[in-house]
């Protein structure tokens, strides 16, 4: 039962927007089903000589606007329903920023912490070989997700290249720089969050230079978002947190210093001296101008939504608010920039990486940043217009905008045969 819920929840959000735009019944059907669902069960030789069978999935939701695109995650809770929901969201994420991709996602049901480096490599190479029948640089381009990284992308790229007999840079994104990665990819999601945070502040008539910010999560997305919001918007980051708890400093943190501290301290901010200790729940309830939840899903629930005092929420994480909490937040007139718009900077720079790989021509960091900024700013502006046109919240508007694009592409292409 629980396994059905994520995809069903995603469909609920989709149908809310489909109602607003009066989407035809047949188009709803076409867009509600994933195009392909591949499940593979494959053997891996463990270090002790035993053979273990693992299960993985690759789902392609929609490819009307371009090849499927989306990460592969390794997690003990991976299941087909979750992968379907994540692939579905990738379709809308690519569409909302107008990049020519459809939606895909993959996963292997495994806790990678239980594997040695050698086992992880053998599992990765075998899984990628198994899904090779539906992926390709013009068909479906995977990327990192939860518990997968640049090293695993390097193994994927090498495996595919060995199987076809020549190097194929465009087969995955999120690769190391040395083998076709893009400059600016690590900071991309945080940079996108920073762009939409500034646009949201302007939209609400707030001066970014005097805005106070709280950021939950100090990993890839949270720390880059905090650093760039501080450096480029001139706002004050007064609270940060991670799995070890939070810190508050009304004078603002020196984010570079905290990042350096975290990197020397097993990846956590606990013990950083220039701040008062607070809990994650206290951080979410701070009276700040902008709150950026950038940790995990379901951080804001019915239990704590009532306490949120921020004027704007920019969702760096995927699904940081439950649908019930979302209703409470909307009733409090808090402006929410939804996840699949706010965190689309990552897939946008993945797209730049793919383009660079196909052309074997690599861009300067300034070109990456300029192109990303333009795309995020235009996407925010387009969704804001849709929001005003239909008088709806920004999440529903983001769906309307992206559904319109995918439905239009589907109509133009027609139904084969
Ligand atoms: P990460 O693993 O680098 O960082 C996660 C951070 O959250 C860490 O600081 C961790 O300590 C903290 N955290 C974990 N559990 C917590 C808890 N219970 N309370 C408070 N903090 C907690 O991950 P990331 O790549 O930064 O991803 C964060 C979110 O953004 C995820 O939802 C991810 O799906 C989403 N996202 C990431 C990208 C990307 O490019 N990295 C792109 C789009 C969306």
Boltz pocket constraint, residues with backbone or C-beta under 6 A from the ligand:
constraints:
  - pocket:
      binder: B
      contacts: [[A, 185], [A, 186], [A, 189], [A, 216], [A, 217], [A, 218], [A, 219], [A, 220], [A, 221], [A, 222], [A, 241], [A, 242], [A, 243], [A, 244], [A, 267], [A, 280], [A, 294], [A, 295], [A, 296], [A, 297], [A, 316], [A, 317], [A, 318], [A, 319], [A, 343], [A, 344], [A, 346], [A, 347]]
      max_distance: 6.0
